[in-house]
Amino acid sequence: MARKKIALIGAGHIGGTLAHLIGLKELGDVVLFDIASGVPQGKALDLSQSSPIEGFDARIEGASDYSAIAGADVVIVTAGVPRQPGMSRDDLLTINLGVVSKVGAGIKAYAPDAFVICITNPLDVMVWALQKASGMPTNKVVGMAGVLDSARFRFFLAEELNVSVEDVSAFVLGGHGDDMVPSVRYSTVAGIPLPDLVAMGWTTQAKIDAIVDRTRKGGGEIVGLLKTGSAYYAPASAAIAMAESYLKDKRRVLPCAAYLDGQYGVSDLYVGVPVVIGANGVERVVEISLDAAERQMFDKSVASVKTLIGASKALDPAFA
Ligand code: APR
């Protein structure tokens, strides 16, 4: 059986880490694409030279032309610029909308059958724009946010409860970061809901509240420490979990920014919800009933995604 092909659009911090993980896990061959001259080629060569030591077989190549992604099974998009000092939200939106438009056209031309995972921020808007620009089916274009947010939540809970991260399962909905809607009642340790663990005296509600707050601000905490750049190890791992579920038809239930067409009362928007990812992409949106507090947070999150999409339409008539 031929190896799968995974195209990485953007060979920066996350792109390079994605390529490394794909090699280590032998998920397939990799094409690293970037507009920065020499960067994807240099990273591809460096990663390839790690393969004899690590013992993986994968062809990793750098590219500066979209034709190199032809026939990719999965495309993961990190291309874009981060917000710089002095740059307004609209400036960032304008630049990254332009990037995502070009990327969407490239994928449409060379890899129209791929499963596409968007990581570029502001995520919920960029994945929406990428789907529009590529014209691909909505079940084949998703955004990575919830797997990362829930991993942060799981890690903090495991630390607090002094149990393995593997046994902590966390449930999140809504947009990325500050807009995330954690569902404490659906988060568990080995099937035991968090409220029960509070009642059992394993932790306190105040500590859970502090963990929820820290999780929401998880990206900012890392930016504050790094000072130049944002998180990349965990974001890359999160996208790989999504890609792996698609490539191996695992049908994992993962929180992703998925296209909603009436679910949760939302239409023509990408919002973070749990979905089943299998060989057909997003195979099912898991629609739970929200309690009043969750609904309020979810609605707020949807409203902020709508505001950014309105701004995007105003900035670029191609999206109107
Ligand atoms: N086409 C291809 N690549 C591009 C384009 C473009 N039009 N514009 C920029 N790039 C490349 C840059 O050259 C850079 O190598 O995208 C890469 C982005 O890499 P980093 O700046 O290192 O950013 P990274 O940490 O990888 O994060 C990427 O993910 O989490 C989000 O907010 C983050 O939007 C950012 C993205």
Boltz pocket constraint, residues with backbone or C-beta under 6 A from the ligand:
constraints:
  - pocket:
      binder: B
      contacts: [[A, 9], [A, 10], [A, 11], [A, 12], [A, 13], [A, 14], [A, 15], [A, 33], [A, 34], [A, 35], [A, 36], [A, 39], [A, 77], [A, 78], [A, 79], [A, 80], [A, 81], [A, 82], [A, 98], [A, 99], [A, 102], [A, 119], [A, 120], [A, 121], [A, 122], [A, 229], [A, 230], [A, 231], [A, 232], [A, 235]]
      max_distance: 6.0
